[in-house]
Amino acid sequence: MHDTPRRPADLSPNELRFHPQKPVHWMSAGVLSATAARLVLAKVMGGYLDKRELQSYSEQEVFDHSTQDELWLDFVADVGDGFDATYSVAYLESQPTLDVDTDEPLPRGDILIMGGDEVYPAAGWREYENRTKGPYQAALPQGEQSLYAIPGNHDWYDGLTSFLRLFGANRRIGGRQTHQRRSYWALQLPHRWWMIGIDAEFDAYLDTPQLDYFTEALSTMQPDDPVILCVPRPCWTWTEQDAQAFDRIDFFIREFIQPNGGQVHLVLTGDRHHYLHYREIDGARHLVTCGGGGAYLSATHTEPRVLEAPPPDSMVRNGSPVRRYQRGASYPSRRKSRALTLGIFTRLPLRNPSFIGLLGLIHLAGLLSYLHSPGAGVFASAATLGVTVAFASPSEGSKRLKHWAAAIAHGAAHLSLTGAATALWRYFELSGWLAYLAYVPLAGLVACVITSVYLVFATSFGINTNESFAGQSIDDYKCFLRMKVSSAGVTVYPIAVPKVGRKWRANPDGKPHEPWIVPTKPIRTRLIEEPYTIPTKPN
């Protein structure tokens, strides 16, 4: 990178040893294979790796931050990816004030909330050190900010071992002090507001120690106490495809908050790397996704305009009333998100060159099968269709034929390439290892174009939207929330970072609380939408 930042004398070298990382290239051959292996292991071994039951041995209280008349909080999620994007957000969040064309500059939060997926591509002490702890320590070396975090699926890949060592050990990360001993927590805020973070990742049940903790922690909640609930995923956007998607959140609200008289006015999450705000129709609840802390950008134009959470099918089972929500502001906008989809044609091959090689080798195997054995050719065709069907995930389509149609069309395009190559091979009587070697990059490039075309059309129908943006690894369009708790309620300031910093310099002469690394030119910020206040007692 750049120059080595200063090392204050009161910090040991081990606390400062981190190496800035490049963004994860999700469609590269290595990351694809490693991610597939982790997912399989997580599904197979998840029950054995789950350490939440052991957290019952760690005593944890309700954390009281209610003494001030006015309290500021920051919310970031999906951090710990490439240095430029992660550090840009960390640097901005760590500044004493932030000027975003409000009446007065917004002061840094007294509390920082990390809303899941604190590291990529998977949890491990080295990844946390290089991608999360190091950048956040460099951005705020000294200070008095409190830090709380809930885990996302990437934090779960090692069963929360590394997550708990970093966030659950009552340690400092530069100017931030962690307090939690578990992967979930409850905070008391001014004016009877509560903030609650739950751990419900990998479709896991809410474990007994967690339920016991919240039973005791929320026993002092009074009727009409307003609540901010932090959850790992925006499951409300999936209720049309899966009526059970919202069940765990609904269960927690119904069984632990409502019996004590609490009212959930705001639900915060990350997991999707964009900003998206839903307002309840004829109600007071807000659902906000803000996962722009550092990971690749996610699409916004494919998310529903109106949704129900819980949906009617879920209501039949649990008796909760159906709540309807209207989509509000998003970042990036629907139009910009749709336009960014086309970037897959250039960014996919440029940022994932090994993906070309992977496709080329697959097509070479298909070519050899077609040339030398009819039976092997049939098997190769079936395998190709099987892969494209799995890629389109028709099981997630709630009996939607469009997933199957897209998968078959995608597979047919790849089979057409292999068929055309076989015909040309026989016509020109090609042979020899040099011909096969030359075929790999050529076939890989054509297959990459086929995949890109598929992703553009599939995304327009809500299929493989994650892959169409993950393959691009877009650093820009980051976001985080700054919130003020006051007698008026909770005021939310959604902050956009249109372009992240890419050129940095060391700041060896800075004061102890100033960043060790600073951008060579200012990083612009703006409001995504007008600040909105959620009153303590909505009408």
Rosetta blueprint (number, residue, H / E / L):
1 M L
2 H L
3 D L
4 T L
5 P L
6 R L
7 R L
8 P L
9 A L
10 D L
11 L L
12 S L
13 P H
14 N H
15 E H
16 L H
17 R L
18 F L
19 H L
20 P L
21 Q L
22 K L
23 P L
24 V L
25 H L
26 W L
27 M L
28 S L
29 A H
30 G H
31 V H
32 L H
33 S H
34 A H
35 T H
36 A H
37 A H
38 R H
39 L H
40 V H
41 L H
42 A H
43 K H
44 V H
45 M H
46 G H
47 G H
48 Y H
49 L H
50 D L
51 K L
52 R H
53 E H
54 L H
55 Q H
56 S H
57 Y H
58 S L
59 E L
60 Q L
61 E L
62 V L
63 F E
64 D E
65 H L
66 S L
67 T L
68 Q L
69 D L
70 E L
71 L E
72 W E
73 L E
74 D E
75 F E
76 V E
77 A L
78 D L
79 V L
80 G L
81 D L
82 G L
83 F H
84 D H
85 A H
86 T H
87 Y H
88 S H
89 V H
90 A H
91 Y H
92 L H
93 E H
94 S H
95 Q L
96 P L
97 T E
98 L E
99 D L
100 V L
101 D L
102 T L
103 D L
104 E L
105 P L
106 L E
107 P E
108 R L
109 G L
110 D L
111 I E
112 L E
113 I E
114 M E
115 G L
116 G L
117 D L
118 E L
119 V L
120 Y L
121 P L
122 A L
123 A L
124 G L
125 W H
126 R H
127 E H
128 Y H
129 E H
130 N H
131 R H
132 T H
133 K H
134 G H
135 P H
136 Y H
137 Q H
138 A H
139 A H
140 L L
141 P L
142 Q L
143 G L
144 E L
145 Q E
146 S E
147 L E
148 Y E
149 A E
150 I L
151 P L
152 G L
153 N L
154 H L
155 D L
156 W L
157 Y L
158 D L
159 G L
160 L L
161 T H
162 S H
163 F H
164 L H
165 R H
166 L H
167 F H
168 G L
169 A L
170 N L
171 R L
172 R E
173 I E
174 G L
175 G L
176 R E
177 Q E
178 T E
179 H L
180 Q L
181 R L
182 R L
183 S L
184 Y L
185 W E
186 A E
187 L E
188 Q E
189 L L
190 P H
191 H H
192 R H
193 W L
194 W E
195 M E
196 I E
197 G E
198 I L
199 D L
200 A L
201 E L
202 F L
203 D L
204 A L
205 Y L
206 L L
207 D L
208 T H
209 P H
210 Q H
211 L H
212 D H
213 Y H
214 F H
215 T H
216 E H
217 A H
218 L H
219 S H
220 T H
221 M L
222 Q L
223 P L
224 D L
225 D L
226 P E
227 V E
228 I E
229 L E
230 C E
231 V L
232 P L
233 R L
234 P L
235 C H
236 W H
237 T H
238 W H
239 T L
240 E L
241 Q L
242 D L
243 A L
244 Q L
245 A L
246 F L
247 D H
248 R H
249 I H
250 D H
251 F H
252 F H
253 I H
254 R H
255 E H
256 F H
257 I H
258 Q H
259 P H
260 N H
261 G L
262 G L
263 Q E
264 V E
265 H E
266 L E
267 V E
268 L E
269 T E
270 G L
271 D L
272 R L
273 H L
274 H L
275 Y E
276 L E
277 H E
278 Y E
279 R E
280 E E
281 I L
282 D L
283 G L
284 A L
285 R L
286 H E
287 L E
288 V E
289 T E
290 C E
291 G L
292 G L
293 G L
294 G L
295 A L
296 Y L
297 L L
298 S L
299 A L
300 T L
301 H L
302 T L
303 E L
304 P L
305 R L
306 V E
307 L E
308 E E
309 A L
310 P L
311 P L
312 P H
313 D H
314 S H
315 M H
316 V H
317 R H
318 N H
319 G L
320 S L
321 P L
322 V L
323 R L
324 R E
325 Y E
326 Q E
327 R E
328 G E
329 A E
330 S E
331 Y E
332 P L
333 S L
334 R H
335 R H
336 K H
337 S H
338 R H
339 A H
340 L H
341 T H
342 L H
343 G H
344 I H
345 F H
346 T H
347 R H
348 L H
349 P H
350 L H
351 R H
352 N L
353 P H
354 S H
355 F H
356 I H
357 G H
358 L H
359 L H
360 G H
361 L H
362 I H
363 H H
364 L H
365 A H
366 G H
367 L H
368 L H
369 S H
370 Y H
371 L H
372 H H
373 S L
374 P H
375 G H
376 A H
377 G H
378 V H
379 F H
380 A H
381 S H
382 A H
383 A H
384 T H
385 L H
386 G H
387 V H
388 T H
389 V H
390 A H
391 F H
392 A H
393 S L
394 P H
395 S H
396 E H
397 G H
398 S L
399 K L
400 R L
401 L H
402 K H
403 H H
404 W H
405 A H
406 A H
407 A H
408 I H
409 A H
410 H H
411 G H
412 A H
413 A H
414 H H
415 L H
416 S H
417 L H
418 T H
419 G H
420 A H
421 A H
422 T H
423 A H
424 L H
425 W H
426 R H
427 Y H
428 F H
429 E L
430 L L
431 S L
432 G L
433 W H
434 L H
435 A H
436 Y H
437 L H
438 A H
439 Y H
440 V H
441 P H
442 L H
443 A H
444 G H
445 L H
446 V H
447 A H
448 C H
449 V H
450 I H
451 T H
452 S H
453 V H
454 Y H
455 L H
456 V H
457 F H
458 A H
459 T H
460 S H
461 F L
462 G L
463 I L
464 N L
465 T H
466 N H
467 E H
468 S H
469 F H
470 A H
471 G L
472 Q L
473 S L
474 I L
475 D L
476 D L
477 Y L
478 K E
479 C E
480 F E
481 L E
482 R E
483 M E
484 K E
485 V E
486 S E
487 S L
488 A L
489 G E
490 V E
491 T E
492 V E
493 Y E
494 P E
495 I E
496 A E
497 V E
498 P L
499 K L
500 V L
501 G L
502 R L
503 K L
504 W E
505 R E
506 A E
507 N L
508 P L
509 D L
510 G L
511 K L
512 P L
513 H L
514 E L
515 P L
516 W L
517 I E
518 V E
519 P E
520 T L
521 K L
522 P L
523 I L
524 R L
525 T L
526 R E
527 L E
528 I L
529 E L
530 E L
531 P L
532 Y E
533 T E
534 I E
535 P L
536 T L
537 K L
538 P L
539 N L
